[in-house]
Amino acid sequence: MTTETQGNHTPDTTRSASGTGHKPASKGHNVHAPEVAAYWAERRRYLERIRRVPEIRQRYWRAIGIYLLRRVLWSFGFFPVFLAFWIPFVLSSFNPVVMASDLIPLLESFVDANPEVQATTISTLFIAWGSVGFFFLVFDFVLTPFKSPYQYEADVYMRSWEQLNHDQLPEKV
């Protein structure tokens, strides 16, 4: 089974003179499925081997922890706080004096209100903070996926494996 790499070329069934049974692919030639399968099979074997290495496993769990901490701090720390200050700042035409004069009566009415109204206001602010944080958290996970140390190690290994086996692999794997 072959897959064409470019344009309307006819399948090339000639074998190379090296006796490997596959012609090395170049621009305009076909990519042979066994060569691509060998690449992915070697990558899977290497990933299975390095999953047993304790240092990389420890690095993997540390990377997951740091990734989750960054995403949560960024989504629940920065964005809700930024929006809480930015929206009133924009509504006051970027004038902090106008913003303060608009917010001071709101704060005075909050302090003068009964405890039930204060509790409702605080719970509403926490719900707004949580919903904005959760919204940004979902999109942050989508926009910045986790980069596994295992995949990085496999990429490095496969680059060297490609150079050692460059005559057996197609140009673009």
Accessible surface in RSA format (square Angstrom, percent):
REM  Atomic radii and reference values for relative SASA: ProtOr
REM  Chains: A
REM  Algorithm: Lee & Richards
REM  Probe-radius: 1.40
REM  Slices: 20
REM RES _ NUM      All-atoms   Total-Side   Main-Chain    Non-polar    All polar
REM                ABS   REL    ABS   REL    ABS   REL    ABS   REL    ABS   REL
RES MET A   1   189.83  98.3 130.49  86.4  59.34 141.3 111.59  94.9  78.24 103.7
RES THR A   2    60.62  43.1  35.11  35.6  25.50  60.8  19.79  26.6  40.83  61.7
RES THR A   3    80.98  57.6  77.43  78.5   3.55   8.5  62.50  83.9  18.49  27.9
RES GLU A   4    75.24  43.2  52.40  39.6  22.85  54.4  27.89  54.0  47.35  38.7
RES THR A   5    67.21  47.8  30.73  31.2  36.48  86.9  37.78  50.7  29.43  44.5
RES GLN A   6    85.13  47.6  75.69  55.3   9.44  22.5  32.84  69.9  52.28  39.7
RES GLY A   7    55.54  68.5   0.00   N/A  55.54  68.5  33.38  91.6  22.16  49.6
RES ASN A   8   160.10 110.4 123.76 119.6  36.34  87.5  37.01  89.1 123.09 119.0
RES HIS A   9    84.79  46.3  74.24  51.6  10.55  27.0  50.24  51.8  34.55  40.2
RES THR A  10   117.00  83.2 104.77 106.2  12.23  29.2  76.98 103.4  40.02  60.5
RES PRO A  11    93.49  68.1  79.02  72.0  14.47  52.6  79.02  65.2  14.47  89.9
RES ASP A  12    40.88  28.6  30.73  30.6  10.15  24.0  21.27  50.1  19.60  19.6
RES THR A  13   120.43  85.7  94.75  96.1  25.68  61.2  70.36  94.5  50.07  75.7
RES THR A  14    85.98  61.2  73.36  74.4  12.62  30.1  76.71 103.0   9.27  14.0
RES ARG A  15   178.24  74.8 151.08  77.0  27.16  64.7  52.59  71.9 125.65  76.1
RES SER A  16    26.99  22.8  12.10  16.2  14.89  34.3  19.37  41.3   7.62  10.7
RES ALA A  17   116.26 106.9  69.89 107.9  46.37 105.5  81.87 115.3  34.39  91.1
RES SER A  18    88.51  74.8  46.52  62.1  41.99  96.7  53.61 114.2  34.90  48.9
RES GLY A  19    68.79  84.8   0.00   N/A  68.79  84.8  36.66 100.6  32.13  72.0
RES THR A  20    80.13  57.0  50.90  51.6  29.23  69.7  55.65  74.7  24.48  37.0
RES GLY A  21    21.03  25.9   0.00   N/A  21.03  25.9  15.42  42.3   5.61  12.6
RES HIS A  22    56.14  30.7  53.42  37.1   2.72   7.0  33.92  35.0  22.22  25.9
RES LYS A  23    67.47  32.9  65.89  40.4   1.58   3.8  38.02  34.2  29.45  31.4
RES PRO A  24    66.62  48.6  59.42  54.2   7.20  26.2  60.60  50.0   6.02  37.4
RES ALA A  25     7.41   6.8   2.72   4.2   4.68  10.7   2.98   4.2   4.43  11.7
RES SER A  26    43.79  37.0  39.84  53.2   3.95   9.1  31.64  67.4  12.15  17.0
RES LYS A  27   163.85  79.9 137.04  84.1  26.81  63.8  88.99  80.1  74.87  79.7
RES GLY A  28    17.42  21.5   0.00   N/A  17.42  21.5   8.12  22.3   9.31  20.8
RES HIS A  29    58.09  31.7  55.69  38.7   2.39   6.1  29.40  30.3  28.69  33.4
RES ASN A  30     5.79   4.0   3.68   3.6   2.11   5.1   1.18   2.8   4.60   4.4
RES VAL A  31    19.81  13.0  19.06  17.3   0.75   1.8  19.06  16.6   0.75   2.0
RES HIS A  32    25.29  13.8  25.29  17.6   0.00   0.0  14.88  15.3  10.41  12.1
RES ALA A  33    38.51  35.4  31.65  48.8   6.86  15.6  36.94  52.0   1.57   4.2
RES PRO A  34    70.71  51.5  59.23  54.0  11.48  41.7  65.21  53.8   5.50  34.2
RES GLU A  35    12.21   7.0   8.84   6.7   3.38   8.0   9.17  17.7   3.05   2.5
RES VAL A  36    42.62  28.0  42.62  38.6   0.00   0.0  42.62  37.0   0.00   0.0
RES ALA A  37    57.68  53.0  49.53  76.4   8.15  18.5  56.72  79.9   0.96   2.5
RES ALA A  38    44.99  41.4  36.80  56.8   8.18  18.6  43.93  61.9   1.06   2.8
RES TYR A  39    23.41  10.9  23.41  13.3   0.00   0.0   1.53   1.2  21.88  27.0
RES TRP A  40   117.02  47.0 117.02  56.6   0.00   0.0 105.65  56.3  11.37  18.4
RES ALA A  41    26.81  24.7  25.12  38.8   1.69   3.8  26.09  36.7   0.72   1.9
RES GLU A  42    18.82  10.8  18.82  14.2   0.00   0.0   0.24   0.5  18.59  15.2
RES ARG A  43    22.84   9.6  22.84  11.6   0.00   0.0   3.86   5.3  18.99  11.5
RES ARG A  44   137.91  57.9 136.70  69.7   1.21   2.9  62.02  84.8  75.89  46.0
RES ARG A  45   123.72  51.9 122.11  62.2   1.61   3.8  57.81  79.0  65.90  39.9
RES TYR A  46    32.57  15.2  32.57  18.5   0.00   0.0  12.29   9.2  20.29  25.0
RES LEU A  47    20.75  11.6  20.75  14.8   0.00   0.0  20.75  14.6   0.00   0.0
RES GLU A  48   101.24  58.1  96.83  73.3   4.42  10.5  34.48  66.7  66.76  54.5
RES ARG A  49   112.97  47.4 106.93  54.5   6.04  14.4  57.14  78.1  55.83  33.8
RES ILE A  50    10.27   5.8  10.12   7.5   0.15   0.4  10.27   7.4   0.00   0.0
RES ARG A  51   114.34  48.0 108.16  55.1   6.19  14.7  44.76  61.2  69.59  42.2
RES ARG A  52   166.03  69.7 152.84  77.9  13.19  31.4  67.28  92.0  98.75  59.8
RES VAL A  53    49.79  32.8  47.95  43.4   1.84   4.4  49.79  43.3   0.00   0.0
RES PRO A  54    84.59  61.7  80.74  73.6   3.86  14.0  81.70  67.5   2.89  18.0
RES GLU A  55   116.41  66.8 111.03  84.0   5.38  12.8  60.11 116.3  56.30  46.0
RES ILE A  56    15.93   9.1  15.93  11.9   0.00   0.0  15.93  11.5   0.00   0.0
RES ARG A  57   101.30  42.5 101.30  51.6   0.00   0.0  35.68  48.8  65.61  39.8
RES GLN A  58   110.80  62.0 104.00  76.0   6.81  16.2  31.70  67.5  79.11  60.0
RES ARG A  59    94.71  39.8  93.95  47.9   0.76   1.8  44.11  60.3  50.60  30.7
RES TYR A  60    51.66  24.1  51.66  29.4   0.00   0.0  15.70  11.8  35.96  44.3
RES TRP A  61   153.07  61.4 146.12  70.7   6.95  16.3 133.99  71.4  19.07  30.9
RES ARG A  62   130.60  54.8 120.40  61.4  10.20  24.3  56.07  76.6  74.53  45.2
RES ALA A  63    27.21  25.0  19.34  29.8   7.87  17.9  24.76  34.9   2.45   6.5
RES ILE A  64    37.23  21.2  37.23  27.7   0.00   0.0  37.23  26.8   0.00   0.0
RES GLY A  65    36.75  45.3   0.00   N/A  36.75  45.3  32.60  89.5   4.15   9.3
RES ILE A  66    80.17  45.6  79.15  59.0   1.03   2.5  79.15  57.0   1.03   2.8
RES TYR A  67    32.09  15.0  28.55  16.2   3.54   9.2  28.90  21.7   3.19   3.9
RES LEU A  68    81.10  45.2  80.79  57.8   0.30   0.8  81.10  57.0   0.00   0.0
RES LEU A  69   105.63  58.8 101.36  72.5   4.27  10.7 104.85  73.6   0.77   2.1
RES ARG A  70   150.66  63.3 146.42  74.6   4.25  10.1  38.46  52.6 112.21  68.0
RES ARG A  71    36.90  15.5  36.90  18.8   0.00   0.0   0.00   0.0  36.90  22.4
RES VAL A  72    62.42  41.1  62.42  56.5   0.00   0.0  62.42  54.2   0.00   0.0
RES LEU A  73   107.25  59.7 103.39  74.0   3.86   9.7 103.68  72.8   3.58   9.6
RES TRP A  74   117.19  47.0 114.47  55.4   2.72   6.4 103.85  55.4  13.34  21.6
RES SER A  75     0.00   0.0   0.00   0.0   0.00   0.0   0.00   0.0   0.00   0.0
RES PHE A  76    45.61  22.8  44.93  27.8   0.68   1.8  44.99  27.3   0.62   1.8
RES GLY A  77    32.73  40.4   0.00   N/A  32.73  40.4  28.14  77.2   4.60  10.3
RES PHE A  78    87.84  43.9  80.63  49.9   7.21  18.8  86.32  52.3   1.52   4.4
RES PHE A  79    42.44  21.2  42.44  26.3   0.00   0.0  42.44  25.7   0.00   0.0
RES PRO A  80     9.40   6.9   3.22   2.9   6.18  22.5   5.19   4.3   4.21  26.2
RES VAL A  81    75.88  49.9  73.62  66.6   2.26   5.4  75.88  65.9   0.00   0.0
RES PHE A  82    83.12  41.6  76.81  47.6   6.31  16.4  82.73  50.2   0.39   1.1
RES LEU A  83    51.51  28.7  50.56  36.2   0.95   2.4  50.79  35.7   0.72   1.9
RES ALA A  84    64.15  59.0  42.03  64.9  22.12  50.3  54.23  76.4   9.92  26.3
RES PHE A  85   136.59  68.3 135.08  83.7   1.51   3.9 135.59  82.2   1.00   2.9
RES TRP A  86   104.21  41.8 102.45  49.6   1.76   4.1  85.20  45.4  19.01  30.8
RES ILE A  87    90.17  51.3  89.47  66.7   0.70   1.7  90.17  64.9   0.00   0.0
RES PRO A  88    35.96  26.2  31.21  28.4   4.75  17.3  34.24  28.3   1.72  10.7
RES PHE A  89    54.56  27.3  54.56  33.8   0.00   0.0  54.56  33.1   0.00   0.0
RES VAL A  90    61.40  40.4  52.43  47.5   8.97  21.6  52.43  45.6   8.97  24.3
RES LEU A  91   141.08  78.6 111.56  79.8  29.52  74.2 114.62  80.5  26.46  71.2
RES SER A  92     4.95   4.2   1.33   1.8   3.61   8.3   3.85   8.2   1.10   1.5
RES SER A  93    89.70  75.8  69.52  92.8  20.18  46.5  38.46  81.9  51.24  71.8
RES PHE A  94   109.64  54.9  92.79  57.5  16.85  43.8  92.79  56.3  16.85  48.2
RES ASN A  95    59.66  41.1  57.88  55.9   1.78   4.3  11.33  27.3  48.33  46.7
RES PRO A  96    78.35  57.1  75.33  68.7   3.02  11.0  75.78  62.6   2.57  16.0
RES VAL A  97   112.31  73.9 108.14  97.9   4.17  10.0 111.43  96.8   0.87   2.4
RES VAL A  98    59.90  39.4  59.44  53.8   0.46   1.1  59.90  52.0   0.00   0.0
RES MET A  99    37.37  19.4  36.60  24.2   0.77   1.8  36.67  31.2   0.70   0.9
RES ALA A 100    45.44  41.8  40.95  63.2   4.48  10.2  45.44  64.0   0.00   0.0
RES SER A 101    64.92  54.9  50.39  67.2  14.53  33.5  44.03  93.8  20.89  29.3
RES ASP A 102    82.38  57.7  72.28  71.9  10.11  23.9  25.81  60.7  56.57  56.4
RES LEU A 103    64.67  36.0  64.67  46.3   0.00   0.0  64.67  45.4   0.00   0.0
RES ILE A 104    91.99  52.3  91.77  68.4   0.22   0.5  91.94  66.2   0.05   0.1
RES PRO A 105    75.07  54.7  69.47  63.3   5.60  20.3  70.78  58.4   4.29  26.6
RES LEU A 106   115.04  64.1 110.20  78.8   4.85  12.2 110.76  77.8   4.28  11.5
RES LEU A 107   112.83  62.8 112.53  80.5   0.30   0.8 112.83  79.2   0.00   0.0
RES GLU A 108   101.89  58.5  98.45  74.5   3.45   8.2  37.34  72.2  64.55  52.7
RES SER A 109    66.56  56.2  54.99  73.4  11.58  26.7  47.62 101.4  18.94  26.5
RES PHE A 110    61.20  30.6  55.84  34.6   5.36  13.9  61.20  37.1   0.00   0.0
RES VAL A 111   105.63  69.5  91.82  83.1  13.80  33.3  92.50  80.4  13.12  35.6
RES ASP A 112   122.25  85.6  87.18  86.8  35.07  82.9  33.13  78.0  89.12  88.9
RES ALA A 113    28.58  26.3  10.35  16.0  18.24  41.5  20.79  29.3   7.79  20.6
RES ASN A 114    86.87  59.9  75.38  72.8  11.50  27.7  32.69  78.7  54.19  52.4
RES PRO A 115   106.65  77.7 102.59  93.5   4.06  14.7 103.50  85.5   3.15  19.5
RES GLU A 116   134.70  77.3 126.26  95.5   8.44  20.1  45.19  87.4  89.51  73.1
RES VAL A 117    76.13  50.1  74.58  67.5   1.55   3.7  76.13  66.1   0.00   0.0
RES GLN A 118    45.49  25.4  45.49  33.2   0.00   0.0   4.65   9.9  40.84  31.0
RES ALA A 119    59.99  55.2  50.42  77.8   9.57  21.8  56.16  79.1   3.83  10.2
RES THR A 120    80.89  57.5  76.99  78.0   3.91   9.3  61.12  82.1  19.78  29.9
RES THR A 121    50.61  36.0  46.62  47.3   3.99   9.5  35.64  47.9  14.97  22.6
RES ILE A 122    78.42  44.6  78.36  58.4   0.07   0.2  78.42  56.5   0.00   0.0
RES SER A 123    53.06  44.8  48.91  65.3   4.14   9.5  39.87  84.9  13.19  18.5
RES THR A 124    78.70  56.0  77.34  78.4   1.36   3.2  61.97  83.2  16.73  25.3
RES LEU A 125   115.88  64.5 112.15  80.2   3.72   9.4 112.58  79.1   3.30   8.9
RES PHE A 126   127.73  63.9 122.44  75.8   5.29  13.8 123.18  74.7   4.55  13.0
RES ILE A 127   125.65  71.5 118.33  88.2   7.32  17.6 124.43  89.6   1.22   3.3
RES ALA A 128    47.60  43.8  42.38  65.4   5.21  11.9  47.44  66.8   0.16   0.4
RES TRP A 129   106.77  42.8 102.03  49.4   4.73  11.1 101.52  54.1   5.25   8.5
RES GLY A 130    22.31  27.5   0.00   N/A  22.31  27.5  20.57  56.5   1.74   3.9
RES SER A 131    64.57  54.6  51.09  68.2  13.48  31.1  45.60  97.1  18.97  26.6
RES VAL A 132    44.19  29.1  41.33  37.4   2.86   6.9  44.16  38.4   0.03   0.1
RES GLY A 133     0.00   0.0   0.00   N/A   0.00   0.0   0.00   0.0   0.00   0.0
RES PHE A 134   124.21  62.1 124.21  76.9   0.00   0.0 124.21  75.3   0.00   0.0
RES PHE A 135   113.62  56.8 109.18  67.6   4.44  11.6 113.51  68.8   0.11   0.3
RES PHE A 136    50.65  25.3  49.38  30.6   1.27   3.3  49.38  29.9   1.27   3.6
RES LEU A 137    22.64  12.6  22.64  16.2   0.00   0.0  22.64  15.9   0.00   0.0
RES VAL A 138    63.83  42.0  62.05  56.2   1.78   4.3  63.47  55.1   0.36   1.0
RES PHE A 139    97.44  48.7  97.44  60.4   0.00   0.0  97.44  59.1   0.00   0.0
RES ASP A 140    15.39  10.8  12.21  12.2   3.18   7.5   4.99  11.7  10.41  10.4
RES PHE A 141    73.18  36.6  64.57  40.0   8.61  22.4  64.81  39.3   8.37  24.0
RES VAL A 142   103.72  68.3  82.48  74.7  21.24  51.2  88.84  77.2  14.89  40.4
RES LEU A 143   136.71  76.1 111.30  79.6  25.40  63.9 114.15  80.2  22.56  60.7
RES THR A 144    54.25  38.6  50.92  51.6   3.33   7.9  54.25  72.9   0.00   0.0
RES PRO A 145    85.34  62.2  77.98  71.1   7.36  26.7  80.06  66.1   5.28  32.8
RES PHE A 146    63.17  31.6  38.06  23.6  25.11  65.3  38.15  23.1  25.02  71.6
RES LYS A 147   178.70  87.2 158.11  97.0  20.59  49.0 106.82  96.1  71.88  76.6
RES SER A 148    18.25  15.4  14.72  19.6   3.53   8.1  13.07  27.8   5.18   7.3
RES PRO A 149    13.40   9.8   8.38   7.6   5.03  18.3  13.40  11.1   0.00   0.0
RES TYR A 150     9.02   4.2   9.02   5.1   0.00   0.0   4.43   3.3   4.59   5.7
RES GLN A 151    71.39  39.9  71.39  52.2   0.00   0.0  36.02  76.7  35.37  26.8
RES TYR A 152   135.71  63.4 132.44  75.4   3.28   8.5  92.82  69.7  42.90  52.9
RES GLU A 153    37.41  21.5  36.57  27.7   0.84   2.0   0.49   0.9  36.92  30.1
RES ALA A 154     0.00   0.0   0.00   0.0   0.00   0.0   0.00   0.0   0.00   0.0
RES ASP A 155    53.78  37.7  50.30  50.1   3.48   8.2   9.90  23.3  43.88  43.8
RES VAL A 156    62.27  41.0  60.39  54.7   1.88   4.5  60.47  52.5   1.80   4.9
RES TYR A 157    56.22  26.2  51.99  29.6   4.23  11.0  40.81  30.7  15.41  19.0
RES MET A 158     1.59   0.8   1.59   1.0   0.01   0.0   1.59   1.4   0.00   0.0
RES ARG A 159   138.73  58.2 136.92  69.8   1.81   4.3  63.35  86.6  75.38  45.7
RES SER A 160    54.96  46.4  50.49  67.4   4.47  10.3  43.50  92.6  11.45  16.0
RES TRP A 161    38.35  15.4  37.24  18.0   1.11   2.6  26.96  14.4  11.39  18.5
RES GLU A 162    53.13  30.5  52.21  39.5   0.92   2.2  14.78  28.6  38.34  31.3
RES GLN A 163   137.56  76.9 126.05  92.1  11.51  27.4  38.34  81.6  99.22  75.3
RES LEU A 164   145.04  80.8 119.78  85.7  25.26  63.5 122.51  86.0  22.54  60.7
RES ASN A 165    30.21  20.8  29.78  28.8   0.43   1.0   1.74   4.2  28.46  27.5
RES HIS A 166   132.23  72.3 118.39  82.3  13.84  35.4  93.30  96.2  38.92  45.3
RES ASP A 167    91.19  63.9  75.97  75.6  15.23  36.0  35.87  84.4  55.33  55.2
RES GLN A 168    99.80  55.8  92.77  67.8   7.03  16.7  24.00  51.1  75.80  57.5
RES LEU A 169    11.95   6.7   6.72   4.8   5.23  13.1   6.78   4.8   5.17  13.9
RES PRO A 170     6.53   4.8   0.10   0.1   6.43  23.4   0.10   0.1   6.43  40.0
RES GLU A 171   120.32  69.1  84.48  63.9  35.84  85.3  44.23  85.5  76.09  62.1
RES LYS A 172   174.30  85.0 161.92  99.4  12.38  29.5 109.12  98.2  65.18  69.4
RES VAL A 173    67.16  44.2   2.58   2.3  64.58 155.6  24.20  21.0  42.96 116.5
END  Absolute sums over single chains surface
CHAIN  1 A    12764.3      11169.3       1595.0       8847.7       3916.6
END  Absolute sums over all chains
TOTAL         12764.3      11169.3       1595.0       8847.7       3916.6
